[in-house]
Amino acid sequence: MTNSSNTKGFTLIELIMVTIILGILAAVAIPRYMTSVTAAEAAAEDAVISSIRAGLENYATEQLMSGGRRIWTANPFDALASKPSGYAVDPSTGAATNAANAGTDGEWTFNTTSSIQNITHQRNDNTRWHWDYSAGTPGGDNAVVGTLGAREPGVGD
């Protein structure tokens, strides 16, 4: 005589099969998630750089109207009405720290310590990206508007 009311629960084989299925799903989902996180961080960087470019063009136009020459500001973040979150600022003075490359997750800096000035950003996966920046040559007949390079991995010297 079999007591069917005492046969509740899962067998060991059923539990092993569920564990295997969950492992397969995780193996597929995690790389896709990481790819979407990387794409989101790149899109956020593109938005900040696009804002900087627009701010620099607005600044250059204002300089043209007031002084007759299109020039960019020495610090590209100064052309923004509001700085991006993570922009490195000295809390006591409110001035940009600008001493080195970004060193914490989500940080933005304008590095003026190397021969090539650049904007740096550190992503949450601890990778650093940079954009070379030159304010150009202000004044005189040889005035040149600055340049803002493309995103590059690592940090330039």
N, CA, C and O atoms as a DFTB+ gen file, in Angstrom:
628 C
 N C O
     1  1       0.829      -1.160       0.000
     2  2       0.000       0.000       0.000
     3  2       0.892       1.248       0.000
     4  3       1.792       1.374       0.831
     5  1       0.640       2.155      -0.922
     6  2       1.430       3.368      -1.057
     7  2       0.642       4.532      -0.473
     8  3      -0.554       4.705      -0.705
     9  1       1.384       5.315       0.296
    10  2       0.740       6.485       0.887
    11  2       1.104       7.695       0.034
    12  3       2.187       8.259       0.185
    13  1       0.204       8.096      -0.862
    14  2       0.486       9.188      -1.795
    15  2       0.468      10.549      -1.116
    16  3       0.974      11.515      -1.685
    17  1      -0.083      10.655       0.053
    18  2      -0.118      11.953       0.720
    19  2       1.234      12.330       1.319
    20  3       1.428      13.492       1.677
    21  1       2.177      11.392       1.442
    22  2       3.501      11.683       1.989
    23  2       4.550      11.929       0.908
    24  3       5.723      12.106       1.239
    25  1       4.182      11.946      -0.347
    26  2       5.152      12.133      -1.436
    27  2       5.110      13.569      -1.925
    28  3       4.785      13.831      -3.083
    29  1       5.434      14.483      -1.054
    30  2       5.460      15.898      -1.411
    31  2       6.907      16.325      -1.640
    32  3       7.827      15.737      -1.071
    33  1       7.109      17.338      -2.463
    34  2       8.445      17.881      -2.678
    35  2       9.026      17.470      -4.019
    36  3       8.364      16.816      -4.825
    37  1      10.295      17.870      -4.250
    38  2      10.982      17.617      -5.510
    39  2      12.009      16.512      -5.306
    40  3      12.543      16.323      -4.213
    41  1      12.268      15.793      -6.383
    42  2      13.318      14.776      -6.320
    43  2      14.669      15.444      -6.541
    44  3      14.736      16.585      -6.998
    45  1      15.712      14.752      -6.226
    46  2      17.055      15.283      -6.409
    47  2      17.325      15.577      -7.877
    48  3      17.953      16.588      -8.190
    49  1      16.875      14.734      -8.769
    50  2      17.071      14.942     -10.216
    51  2      16.383      16.215     -10.675
    52  3      16.949      16.972     -11.464
    53  1      15.180      16.464     -10.196
    54  2      14.466      17.690     -10.573
    55  2      15.222      18.927     -10.090
    56  3      15.326      19.911     -10.822
    57  1      15.740      18.886      -8.889
    58  2      16.505      20.027      -8.370
    59  2      17.788      20.256      -9.151
    60  3      18.167      21.400      -9.405
    61  1      18.455      19.182      -9.532
    62  2      19.680      19.308     -10.331
    63  2      19.351      19.893     -11.697
    64  3      20.092      20.742     -12.193
    65  1      18.255      19.459     -12.317
    66  2      17.879      19.982     -13.637
    67  2      17.569      21.479     -13.563
    68  3      17.981      22.234     -14.444
    69  1      16.858      21.912     -12.542
    70  2      16.551      23.337     -12.379
    71  2      17.838      24.136     -12.193
    72  3      17.979      25.221     -12.757
    73  1      18.769      23.614     -11.414
    74  2      20.054      24.291     -11.211
    75  2      20.826      24.417     -12.515
    76  3      21.423      25.460     -12.780
    77  1      20.822      23.383     -13.324
    78  2      21.509      23.422     -14.622
    79  2      20.864      24.456     -15.533
    80  3      21.567      25.218     -16.195
    81  1      19.542      24.493     -15.575
    82  2      18.836      25.465     -16.426
    83  2      19.142      26.891     -15.966
    84  3      19.381      27.766     -16.798
    85  1      19.139      27.134     -14.661
    86  2      19.476      28.471     -14.153
    87  2      20.914      28.855     -14.483
    88  3      21.197      30.017     -14.777
    89  1      21.815      27.892     -14.437
    90  2      23.209      28.160     -14.808
    91  2      23.347      28.550     -16.260
    92  3      24.109      29.459     -16.590
    93  1      22.617      27.871     -17.136
    94  2      22.657      28.204     -18.568
    95  2      22.088      29.600     -18.803
    96  3      22.660      30.380     -19.564
    97  1      20.971      29.922     -18.158
    98  2      20.384      31.258     -18.308
    99  2      21.341      32.349     -17.814
   100  3      21.471      33.400     -18.442
   101  1      22.003      32.092     -16.692
   102  2      22.957      33.076     -16.170
   103  2      24.140      33.246     -17.113
   104  3      24.639      34.358     -17.288
   105  1      24.594      32.151     -17.722
   106  2      25.733      32.229     -18.643
   107  2      25.401      33.064     -19.870
   108  3      26.295      33.669     -20.463
   109  1      24.144      33.107     -20.256
   110  2      23.721      33.910     -21.405
   111  2      23.449      35.355     -20.971
   112  3      23.811      36.293     -21.683
   113  1      22.818      35.536     -19.816
   114  2      22.370      36.867     -19.401
   115  2      23.504      37.775     -18.944
   116  3      23.471      38.970     -19.239
   117  1      24.490      37.268     -18.247
   118  2      25.542      38.120     -17.671
   119  2      26.361      38.839     -18.746
   120  3      26.581      40.042     -18.613
   121  1      26.826      38.159     -19.811
   122  2      27.552      38.909     -20.847
   123  2      26.694      39.976     -21.528
   124  3      27.182      41.057     -21.859
   125  1      25.415      39.666     -21.733
   126  2      24.534      40.679     -22.333
   127  2      24.364      41.879     -21.414
   128  3      24.330      43.022     -21.870
   129  1      24.259      41.618     -20.135
   130  2      24.126      42.699     -19.169
   131  2      25.381      43.575     -19.177
   132  3      25.283      44.802     -19.177
   133  1      26.546      42.952     -19.182
   134  2      27.798      43.715     -19.177
   135  2      27.932      44.555     -20.443
   136  3      28.415      45.687     -20.390
   137  1      27.508      44.008     -21.581
   138  2      27.553      44.757     -22.829
   139  2      26.636      45.971     -22.765
   140  3      26.998      47.049     -23.236
   141  1      25.452      45.803     -22.186
   142  2      24.537      46.934     -22.103
   143  2      25.029      47.986     -21.113
   144  3      24.792      49.175     -21.321
   145  1      25.707      47.578     -20.043
   146  2      26.278      48.541     -19.097
   147  2      27.382      49.350     -19.784
   148  3      27.448      50.569     -19.627
   149  1      28.241      48.677     -20.540
   150  2      29.315      49.367     -21.262
   151  2      28.739      50.344     -22.280
   152  3      29.226      51.467     -22.413
   153  1      27.708      49.919     -22.995
   154  2      27.075      50.799     -23.986
   155  2      26.423      52.003     -23.310
   156  3      26.463      53.110     -23.848
   157  1      25.827      51.801     -22.147
   158  2      25.203      52.912     -21.422
   159  2      26.242      53.917     -20.942
   160  3      26.014      55.125     -21.012
   161  1      27.384      53.426     -20.453
   162  2      28.435      54.341     -20.011
   163  2      29.006      55.129     -21.185
   164  3      29.284      56.321     -21.055
   165  1      29.181      54.473     -22.329
   166  2      29.671      55.174     -23.522
   167  2      28.667      56.228     -23.978
   168  3      29.062      57.319     -24.391
   169  1      27.379      55.916     -23.908
   170  2      26.353      56.889     -24.300
   171  2      26.341      58.087     -23.349
   172  3      26.158      59.225     -23.781
   173  1      26.533      57.830     -22.062
   174  2      26.597      58.925     -21.091
   175  2      27.817      59.806     -21.351
   176  3      27.732      61.032     -21.268
   177  1      28.954      59.177     -21.668
   178  2      30.157      59.951     -22.005
   179  2      29.918      60.791     -23.258
   180  3      30.299      61.960     -23.310
   181  1      29.287      60.191     -24.262
   182  2      28.997      60.927     -25.494
   183  2      28.120      62.145     -25.212
   184  3      28.308      63.202     -25.815
   185  1      27.165      61.997     -24.295
   186  2      26.290      63.122     -23.960
   187  2      27.082      64.247     -23.292
   188  3      26.870      65.420     -23.598
   189  1      27.987      63.897     -22.387
   190  2      28.798      64.925     -21.711
   191  2      29.706      65.621     -22.722
   192  3      29.798      66.849     -22.732
   193  1      30.373      64.846     -23.567
   194  2      31.282      65.443     -24.557
   195  2      30.512      66.301     -25.557
   196  3      30.990      67.355     -25.976
   197  1      29.326      65.848     -25.936
   198  2      28.491      66.644     -26.836
   199  2      28.112      67.973     -26.181
   200  3      28.104      69.011     -26.843
   201  1      27.803      67.944     -24.899
   202  2      27.496      69.185     -24.170
   203  2      28.710      70.099     -24.121
   204  3      28.591      71.314     -24.280
   205  1      29.878      69.509     -23.900
   206  2      31.109      70.320     -23.870
   207  2      31.347      70.958     -25.234
   208  3      31.664      72.145     -25.316
   209  1      31.195      70.173     -26.312
   210  2      31.379      70.740     -27.660
   211  2      30.412      71.899     -27.900
   212  3      30.809      72.947     -28.409
   213  1      29.152      71.711     -27.536
   214  2      28.153      72.770     -27.732
   215  2      28.493      73.992     -26.888
   216  3      28.374      75.125     -27.353
   217  1      28.920      73.759     -25.639
   218  2      29.305      74.877     -24.779
   219  2      30.504      75.632     -25.317
   220  3      30.556      76.860     -25.246
   221  1      31.477      74.891     -25.861
   222  2      32.659      75.539     -26.434
   223  2      32.301      76.363     -27.668
   224  3      32.836      77.454     -27.867
   225  1      31.406      75.847     -28.485
   226  2      30.978      76.605     -29.666
   227  2      30.208      77.856     -29.252
   228  3      30.365      78.916     -29.860
   229  1      29.379      77.733     -28.222
   230  2      28.652      78.892     -27.716
   231  2      29.631      79.927     -27.159
   232  3      29.489      81.123     -27.413
   233  1      30.624      79.460     -26.400
   234  2      31.649      80.338     -25.848
   235  2      32.412      81.041     -26.979
   236  3      32.660      82.245     -26.917
   237  1      32.783      80.266     -28.019
   238  2      33.528      80.844     -29.147
   239  2      32.703      81.908     -29.860
   240  3      33.236      82.934     -30.280
   241  1      31.418      81.665     -29.993
   242  2      30.544      82.647     -30.641
   243  2      30.451      83.918     -29.803
   244  3      30.473      85.025     -30.341
   245  1      30.347      83.756     -28.484
   246  2      30.325      84.934     -27.606
   247  2      31.630      85.719     -27.701
   248  3      31.621      86.949     -27.702
   249  1      32.751      85.003     -27.782
   250  2      34.045      85.670     -27.912
   251  2      34.159      86.401     -29.245
   252  3      34.748      87.479     -29.321
   253  1      33.597      85.814     -30.286
   254  2      33.594      86.461     -31.605
   255  2      32.795      87.755     -31.557
   256  3      33.203      88.775     -32.113
   257  1      31.648      87.697     -30.883
   258  2      30.796      88.890     -30.806
   259  2      31.450      89.996     -29.975
   260  3      31.333      91.175     -30.310
   261  1      32.137      89.620     -28.897
   262  2      32.698      90.647     -28.019
   263  2      34.106      91.083     -28.421
   264  3      34.456      92.251     -28.255
   265  1      34.919      90.164     -28.947
   266  2      36.304      90.517     -29.218
   267  2      36.753      90.353     -30.654
   268  3      37.888      90.692     -30.988
   269  1      35.878      89.835     -31.516
   270  2      36.245      89.706     -32.918
   271  2      36.989      88.430     -33.273
   272  3      37.341      88.236     -34.436
   273  1      37.238      87.557     -32.313
   274  2      37.952      86.297     -32.565
   275  2      37.223      85.146     -31.884
   276  3      36.765      85.263     -30.747
   277  1      37.126      84.030     -32.607
   278  2      36.564      82.811     -32.019
   279  2      37.676      82.088     -31.265
   280  3      38.651      81.635     -31.865
   281  1      37.523      81.983     -29.952
   282  2      38.495      81.231     -29.145
   283  2      37.724      80.350     -28.164
   284  3      36.568      80.615     -27.835
   285  1      38.389      79.315     -27.717
   286  2      37.815      78.421     -26.704
   287  2      38.432      78.740     -25.355
   288  3      39.525      79.300     -25.280
   289  1      37.736      78.385     -24.304
   290  2      38.216      78.606     -22.947
   291  2      39.351      77.627     -22.621
   292  3      39.437      76.549     -23.208
   293  1      40.214      78.014     -21.683
   294  2      41.354      77.164     -21.322
   295  2      40.899      75.833     -20.723
   296  3      41.508      74.797     -20.992
   297  1      39.839      75.846     -19.916
   298  2      39.279      74.623     -19.336
   299  2      37.935      74.367     -20.024
   300  3      37.025      75.186     -19.896
   301  1      37.786      73.262     -20.744
   302  2      36.542      73.031     -21.482
   303  2      35.303      72.938     -20.589
   304  3      34.199      73.228     -21.049
   305  1      35.460      72.543     -19.331
   306  2      34.313      72.449     -18.426
   307  2      33.781      73.827     -18.044
   308  3      32.630      73.952     -17.626
   309  1      34.620      74.875     -18.187
   310  2      34.164      76.230     -17.886
   311  2      33.127      76.717     -18.889
   312  3      32.426      77.693     -18.620
   313  1      33.015      76.061     -20.033
   314  2      32.040      76.458     -21.043
   315  2      30.654      75.890     -20.755
   316  3      29.699      76.197     -21.469
   317  1      30.536      75.067     -19.718
   318  2      29.257      74.444     -19.387
   319  2      28.519      75.247     -18.324
   320  3      29.127      75.746     -17.377
   321  1      27.210      75.366     -18.489
   322  2      26.400      76.026     -17.464
   323  2      26.335      75.166     -16.210
   324  3      26.381      75.689     -15.097
   325  1      26.230      73.858     -16.380
   326  2      26.260      72.942     -15.227
   327  2      27.240      71.815     -15.535
   328  3      27.221      71.229     -16.617
   329  1      28.085      71.530     -14.568
   330  2      29.125      70.503     -14.738
   331  2      28.507      69.112     -14.600
   332  3      27.494      68.957     -13.918
   333  1      29.100      68.099     -15.234
   334  2      28.566      66.739     -15.092
   335  2      28.805      66.211     -13.685
   336  3      29.755      66.608     -13.010
   337  1      27.929      65.309     -13.255
   338  2      28.159      64.712     -11.937
   339  2      29.470      63.943     -12.000
   340  3      29.758      63.270     -12.990
   341  1      30.248      64.046     -10.960
   342  2      31.550      63.397     -10.936
   343  2      32.682      64.312     -11.361
   344  3      33.840      63.896     -11.352
   345  1      32.375      65.561     -11.736
   346  2      33.439      66.492     -12.111
   347  2      34.244      66.826     -10.867
   348  3      33.681      67.226      -9.848
   349  1      35.560      66.663     -10.945
   350  2      36.442      66.825      -9.788
   351  2      36.571      68.292      -9.405
   352  3      37.156      69.093     -10.134
   353  1      36.012      68.627      -8.244
   354  2      36.042      69.998      -7.734
   355  2      36.527      69.964      -6.289
   356  3      36.153      69.079      -5.520
   357  1      37.365      70.937      -5.928
   358  2      37.808      71.075      -4.542
   359  2      36.615      71.580      -3.725
   360  3      36.112      72.672      -3.986
   361  1      36.155      70.795      -2.736
   362  2      34.957      71.190      -2.000
   363  2      35.106      72.495      -1.219
   364  3      34.110      73.182      -0.989
   365  1      36.305      72.849      -0.811
   366  2      36.478      74.062      -0.017
   367  2      36.435      75.326      -0.875
   368  3      35.949      76.363      -0.422
   369  1      36.940      75.249      -2.111
   370  2      36.980      76.441      -2.955
   371  2      35.976      76.400      -4.097
   372  3      35.620      77.444      -4.642
   373  1      35.515      75.212      -4.465
   374  2      34.609      75.087      -5.604
   375  2      35.335      75.134      -6.933
   376  3      34.699      75.079      -7.985
   377  1      36.673      75.237      -6.903
   378  2      37.467      75.298      -8.131
   379  2      37.804      73.889      -8.602
   380  3      37.866      72.953      -7.804
   381  1      38.020      73.750      -9.903
   382  2      38.388      72.451     -10.469
   383  2      39.733      72.007      -9.924
   384  3      40.642      72.819      -9.752
   385  1      39.855      70.709      -9.652
   386  2      41.117      70.199      -9.130
   387  2      42.155      70.041     -10.234
   388  3      43.330      70.331     -10.006
   389  1      41.769      69.600     -11.399
   390  2      42.610      69.567     -12.606
   391  2      44.036      69.074     -12.412
   392  3      44.915      69.419     -13.201
   393  1      44.278      68.296     -11.406
   394  2      45.655      67.909     -11.136
   395  2      46.089      66.673     -11.900
   396  3      47.260      66.554     -12.260
   397  1      45.188      65.767     -12.151
   398  2      45.602      64.497     -12.737
   399  2      44.433      63.848     -13.460
   400  3      43.387      64.460     -13.675
   401  1      44.644      62.601     -13.825
   402  2      43.606      61.840     -14.502
   403  2      42.523      61.420     -13.509
   404  3      42.745      61.384     -12.299
   405  1      41.359      61.107     -14.048
   406  2      40.273      60.611     -13.212
   407  2      40.750      59.374     -12.465
   408  3      41.407      58.509     -13.044
   409  1      40.418      59.289     -11.169
   410  2      40.917      58.187     -10.370
   411  2      39.857      57.428      -9.605
   412  3      40.164      56.420      -8.969
   413  1      38.613      57.887      -9.650
   414  2      37.540      57.166      -8.976
   415  2      36.403      56.944      -9.969
   416  3      36.289      57.654     -10.968
   417  1      35.571      55.958      -9.683
   418  2      34.484      55.608     -10.586
   419  2      33.563      56.803     -10.830
   420  3      33.119      57.459      -9.888
   421  1      33.284      57.078     -12.098
   422  2      32.386      58.157     -12.477
   423  2      32.998      59.540     -12.461
   424  3      32.299      60.522     -12.710
   425  1      34.291      59.645     -12.173
   426  2      34.937      60.954     -12.063
   427  2      35.314      61.507     -13.436
   428  3      35.750      60.767     -14.317
   429  1      35.139      62.821     -13.604
   430  2      35.574      63.570     -14.781
   431  2      36.641      64.559     -14.341
   432  3      36.475      65.233     -13.325
   433  1      37.733      64.656     -15.091
   434  2      38.749      65.668     -14.800
   435  2      39.241      66.291     -16.100
   436  3      39.075      65.735     -17.186
   437  1      39.842      67.447     -15.954
   438  2      40.570      68.058     -17.058
   439  2      42.023      68.043     -16.640
   440  3      42.439      68.817     -15.777
   441  1      42.794      67.162     -17.252
   442  2      44.185      66.946     -16.877
   443  2      45.066      67.971     -17.572
   444  3      45.151      68.018     -18.800
   445  1      45.717      68.789     -16.758
   446  2      46.626      69.803     -17.296
   447  2      48.075      69.498     -16.937
   448  3      48.956      70.333     -17.143
   449  1      48.328      68.289     -16.394
   450  2      49.678      67.979     -15.928
   451  2      50.576      67.418     -17.016
   452  3      51.794      67.400     -16.845
   453  1      50.019      66.960     -18.124
   454  2      50.850      66.380     -19.181
   455  2      51.046      67.386     -20.306
   456  3      50.433      68.453     -20.307
   457  1      51.890      67.050     -21.250
   458  2      52.149      67.954     -22.375
   459  2      50.905      68.092     -23.261
   460  3      50.688      69.133     -23.881
   461  1      50.100      67.037     -23.311
   462  2      48.832      67.092     -24.042
   463  2      47.722      67.175     -23.010
   464  3      47.554      66.260     -22.204
   465  1      46.965      68.259     -23.027
   466  2      45.862      68.380     -22.086
   467  2      44.738      67.466     -22.538
   468  3      44.496      67.317     -23.736
   469  1      44.047      66.852     -21.579
   470  2      42.940      65.997     -21.971
   471  2      41.874      65.930     -20.900
   472  3      42.126      66.145     -19.714
   473  1      40.680      65.625     -21.362
   474  2      39.546      65.348     -20.495
   475  2      39.608      63.859     -20.199
   476  3      39.756      63.053     -21.117
   477  1      39.498      63.483     -18.928
   478  2      39.529      62.062     -18.590
   479  2      38.256      61.684     -17.836
   480  3      37.679      62.488     -17.104
   481  1      37.845      60.452     -18.036
   482  2      36.688      59.908     -17.324
   483  2      36.990      58.469     -16.935
   484  3      37.494      57.686     -17.740
   485  1      36.676      58.136     -15.699
   486  2      36.836      56.748     -15.260
   487  2      35.455      56.117     -15.150
   488  3      34.577      56.613     -14.444
   489  1      35.289      55.012     -15.864
   490  2      34.023      54.279     -15.809
   491  2      33.950      53.433     -14.554
   492  3      34.933      53.285     -13.829
   493  1      32.772      52.880     -14.308
   494  2      32.565      52.070     -13.113
   495  2      33.313      50.740     -13.150
   496  3      33.438      50.080     -12.119
   497  1      33.813      50.335     -14.320
   498  2      34.617      49.114     -14.396
   499  2      36.111      49.423     -14.264
   500  3      36.950      48.575     -14.565
   501  1      36.441      50.637     -13.816
   502  2      37.807      51.117     -13.579
   503  2      38.617      51.340     -14.857
   504  3      39.839      51.472     -14.785
   505  1      37.977      51.385     -16.010
   506  2      38.698      51.750     -17.224
   507  2      38.646      53.269     -17.363
   508  3      37.655      53.907     -17.007
   509  1      39.727      53.830     -17.884
   510  2      39.793      55.280     -18.091
   511  2      39.762      55.571     -19.584
   512  3      40.336      54.839     -20.391
   513  1      39.085      56.647     -19.928
   514  2      38.984      57.100     -21.311
   515  2      39.375      58.574     -21.336
   516  3      39.181      59.295     -20.357
   517  1      39.923      59.010     -22.458
   518  2      40.311      60.413     -22.545
   519  2      40.015      60.995     -23.921
   520  3      39.878      60.283     -24.916
   521  1      39.922      62.315     -23.932
   522  2      39.727      63.103     -25.145
   523  2      40.783      64.198     -25.109
   524  3      40.817      64.990     -24.167
   525  1      41.649      64.256     -26.123
   526  2      42.671      65.302     -26.178
   527  2      41.987      66.644     -26.413
   528  3      41.029      66.741     -27.179
   529  1      42.494      67.673     -25.743
   530  2      41.898      69.005     -25.842
   531  2      42.977      70.051     -26.026
   532  3      44.030      70.020     -25.389
   533  1      42.679      70.972     -26.915
   534  2      43.531      72.137     -27.085
   535  2      42.624      73.352     -27.194
   536  3      41.675      73.352     -27.979
   537  1      42.906      74.376     -26.421
   538  2      42.097      75.595     -26.469
   539  2      42.399      76.426     -27.708
   540  3      41.688      77.389     -27.995
   541  1      43.432      76.070     -28.434
   542  2      43.808      76.839     -29.624
   543  2      44.763      77.963     -29.270
   544  3      45.334      77.999     -28.180
   545  1      44.924      78.876     -30.211
   546  2      45.827      80.010     -30.029
   547  2      45.002      81.288     -30.057
   548  3      44.529      81.689     -31.121
   549  1      44.820      81.934     -28.910
   550  2      44.009      83.150     -28.893
   551  2      44.793      84.373     -29.356
   552  3      46.020      84.420     -29.267
   553  1      44.058      85.347     -29.848
   554  2      44.608      86.667     -30.138
   555  2      45.364      86.782     -31.437
   556  3      45.888      85.806     -31.973
   557  1      45.404      87.999     -31.925
   558  2      46.165      88.330     -33.120
   559  2      45.575      87.750     -34.395
   560  3      44.500      87.152     -34.392
   561  1      46.310      87.944     -35.487
   562  2      45.856      87.463     -36.784
   563  2      45.995      85.952     -36.923
   564  3      45.400      85.357     -37.821
   565  1      46.769      85.330     -36.048
   566  2      46.985      83.887     -36.124
   567  2      46.121      83.110     -35.131
   568  3      46.472      81.991     -34.757
   569  1      44.999      83.686     -34.700
   570  2      44.130      83.014     -33.739
   571  2      43.591      81.724     -34.351
   572  3      43.161      81.701     -35.503
   573  1      43.623      80.666     -33.569
   574  2      43.142      79.361     -34.013
   575  2      42.178      78.831     -32.971
   576  3      42.480      78.826     -31.778
   577  1      41.009      78.381     -33.427
   578  2      40.036      77.782     -32.524
   579  2      40.570      76.418     -32.101
   580  3      41.277      75.755     -32.859
   581  1      40.228      76.010     -30.889
   582  2      40.748      74.769     -30.332
   583  2      40.205      73.513     -30.982
   584  3      39.416      73.566     -31.926
   585  1      40.648      72.379     -30.454
   586  2      40.209      71.079     -30.940
   587  2      39.867      70.187     -29.744
   588  3      40.455      70.305     -28.669
   589  1      38.915      69.308     -29.961
   590  2      38.536      68.304     -28.980
   591  2      38.517      66.967     -29.709
   592  3      37.672      66.733     -30.573
   593  1      39.451      66.097     -29.355
   594  2      39.632      64.837     -30.057
   595  2      38.541      63.814     -29.758
   596  3      37.609      64.070     -28.995
   597  1      38.685      62.668     -30.372
   598  2      37.751      61.559     -30.185
   599  2      38.105      60.777     -28.927
   600  3      39.213      60.892     -28.404
   601  1      37.160      59.988     -28.451
   602  2      37.383      59.153     -27.267
   603  2      38.464      58.120     -27.567
   604  3      38.452      57.467     -28.610
   605  1      39.399      57.987     -26.628
   606  2      40.460      57.004     -26.744
   607  2      40.605      56.268     -25.431
   608  3      40.431      56.860     -24.366
   609  1      40.924      54.978     -25.491
   610  2      41.113      54.227     -24.242
   611  2      42.403      54.629     -23.541
   612  3      43.336      55.131     -24.168
   613  1      42.441      54.403     -22.252
   614  2      43.634      54.743     -21.486
   615  2      43.750      56.230     -21.330
   616  3      42.799      56.968     -21.587
   617  1      44.905      56.673     -20.911
   618  2      45.132      58.100     -20.703
   619  2      46.404      58.489     -21.411
   620  3      47.452      57.872     -21.215
   621  1      46.311      59.525     -22.243
   622  2      47.474      59.994     -22.982
   623  2      48.436      60.748     -22.099
   624  3      48.049      61.302     -21.070
   625  1      49.676      60.768     -22.497
   626  2      50.715      61.487     -21.747
   627  2      51.045      62.790     -22.429
   628  3      51.898      63.539     -21.950
